């Protein structure tokens, strides 16, 4: 048997599967977000498909798919992965570095509370290789209907947050509030300067071929942008770049995967890769030409027109994703997306892992260590020629 079934008193059942093919057809897709289920793009069928064919080929992580359902079908969907660490089995959220927020997909009208979480852990305890410890990082602290019941008493704040701009009211009013008159004049002037070099256009990729071509340009620009910096370029890893290629290629009609560009004389000088689903644009990859191009602020110019096009599409939110870069504050006036980490030992062996993580957390939050990190960050920023968003 490749699954374990737990019947609940509330007529829900918790099932654990290890083969994606066993549950794939029942798993929500991007088109279901905001319609029949609430959640994020990172846990949808398309995301898991792309992860499975690229980063999921790493044998060090074994996917685990947990669902809760009743006679009418599955209602709650949670993708996990089990990683080996010094002989222990560590349960994590599935997705490696591709996921900004970990959260379940919950069918609308479905209760997800302590009783359901209890069934989840009971089901995982019943499998042959039950995890020794649960370590959920980047866990969303709230869901559509309230607090995330996966939180535990020892949950700790994750060091970064997500940021979402609400696209409320009309475009003209929002543009005035977020950009200001002086910035608007500056951007208009820079666009006119760009037009002296050739025709300027801002738009989404027209077809899958153009989207894939622009993605390759984005990957190349990101490599040039990050050259010489101390921070890592995640797209430098072949499997990571392949993940985005698969996501783009498999959405042949560009229904959800959107590649946006600011072009001069037909060549992109700023690029954006994101997901549109559930009335939200989820921003994931951004690049811009460096060197002499930075004086035109191509990144900010691109964002200005991308926001306008999001309004034209009737989108309600622009999700900047994980990271506390200062430029995001210009556009986001609501509270950030709070994330946390949960470490919960489920065996004697897991207690050692939990103690290690607790010690690391205390060290990271020690005041002296924080001051040292802040000093190093300032020095690093001074030595980096390119700005965070040009």
MOHU-V481626 format. One record per backbone hydrogen bond with DSSP energy under -1.0 kcal/mol. CO is the residue of the C=O (numbers start at 1). NH is the residue of the N-H. Records with the same first field share a line. If there is no record, write none. Layout:
BEGIN
CO = NH + NH
END
This chain:
BEGIN
4 = 16
6 = 14
8 = 11
12 = 8
13 = 69
14 = 6
15 = 67
17 = 65
19 = 22
20 = 23 + 24
23 = 26
24 = 27
28 = 45
29 = 32
30 = 33
32 = 35 + 36 + 37
36 = 108
37 = 34
38 = 106
40 = 43
41 = 44
44 = 48
45 = 49
46 = 50
47 = 51
48 = 52
49 = 53
51 = 56
54 = 57
55 = 58
58 = 61
60 = 84
62 = 82
64 = 80
65 = 17
66 = 78
67 = 15
68 = 75 + 76
69 = 13
70 = 73
73 = 70
75 = 107
76 = 68
77 = 105
78 = 66
79 = 94
80 = 64
81 = 92
82 = 62
83 = 90
85 = 88
88 = 85
89 = 132 + 133
90 = 83
91 = 135
92 = 81
95 = 98
102 = 140
105 = 77
106 = 38
107 = 110
113 = 117
114 = 118
115 = 119
116 = 120
117 = 121
118 = 122
119 = 123
120 = 124
121 = 125
132 = 346
133 = 91
134 = 344
136 = 342
138 = 102
139 = 340
141 = 148
143 = 146
146 = 143
148 = 151
152 = 155
156 = 341
161 = 323
162 = 337
163 = 320
165 = 318
166 = 168
170 = 174
171 = 175
172 = 176
173 = 177
174 = 178
175 = 179
176 = 180
180 = 184
181 = 185
182 = 186
183 = 187
184 = 188
185 = 189
186 = 190
187 = 191
188 = 192
189 = 193
190 = 194
191 = 195
194 = 197
199 = 265
201 = 263
203 = 261
207 = 211
208 = 212
209 = 213
210 = 214
211 = 215
212 = 216
213 = 217
214 = 218
215 = 219
216 = 220
217 = 221
218 = 222
219 = 223
220 = 224
221 = 225
222 = 226
226 = 229
233 = 236
234 = 237
237 = 241
238 = 242
239 = 243
240 = 244
241 = 245
242 = 246
243 = 247
244 = 248
245 = 249
246 = 250
250 = 252
251 = 254
256 = 276
258 = 274
259 = 205
260 = 272
261 = 203
262 = 269 + 270
263 = 201
264 = 267
267 = 264
269 = 289
270 = 262
271 = 287
272 = 260
273 = 284 + 285
274 = 258
275 = 282
277 = 280
279 = 316 + 317
280 = 277
281 = 319
282 = 275
285 = 273
287 = 271
290 = 293
291 = 294
293 = 296
294 = 297
297 = 301
298 = 302
299 = 303
300 = 304
301 = 305
302 = 306
303 = 307
304 = 308
305 = 309
306 = 310
307 = 311
308 = 312
309 = 313
310 = 315
311 = 314
316 = 167
317 = 281
318 = 165
319 = 283
325 = 328
326 = 329
328 = 331 + 332
336 = 338
337 = 162
338 = 141
339 = 158
340 = 139
341 = 156
342 = 136
344 = 134
348 = 351
350 = 354
351 = 355
352 = 356
353 = 357
354 = 358
355 = 359
356 = 360
357 = 361
358 = 362
359 = 363
360 = 364
361 = 365
366 = 370
367 = 371
368 = 372
369 = 373
370 = 374
371 = 375
372 = 376
373 = 377
374 = 378
375 = 379
376 = 380
377 = 381
378 = 382
379 = 383
END
